[in-house]
Amino acid sequence: MIGSCSNFPLDQARNRITKTARPAVRPASWRHMIARIWHGWTKLADAKTYENMLRDEIFPSIAARNIKGYRGADLFIREHDDEMEFVTLLRFDSMDVVKEFAGSDETKPVIFPGVEKLLTRMEPAWHYLVAI
């Protein structure tokens, strides 16, 4: 039947999505926010150690710096071939706040002690304006 998904009528699906999905437009506080995105890779054997460091030490220590305009972090991981890819997304109110966090060269990765020995490679950090 056209207009259904797994025997779930399209009208019911629309109604359910309307009631449960988050808004298509983020709150005004997200407008003009900066997303700092960084990619790094580890060997598979080191992936859990690095993930735990990010979750238990690195992200909490960033928050503990109490940088006004730092709005939190997300971590994305993906196994690919013989490596684990880590993508961090940190949110800031402005590029001035990014520079307070990262220093004058905002593209330079901020690497915490003990991490370099776990990373097989990394990229510069890139910054994007959060549009929606």
Secondary structure, DSSP 8 states (H G I E B T S, - for coil): -TTEETTEEHHHHHHHHHHHS--SS--GGGTT-EEEEEEEEEEHHHHHHHHHHIIIIIHHHHHHT--TTEEEEEEEEEEETTEEEEEEEEEES-HHHHHHHH-S-TTS----TT-TTTEEEE---EEEE---
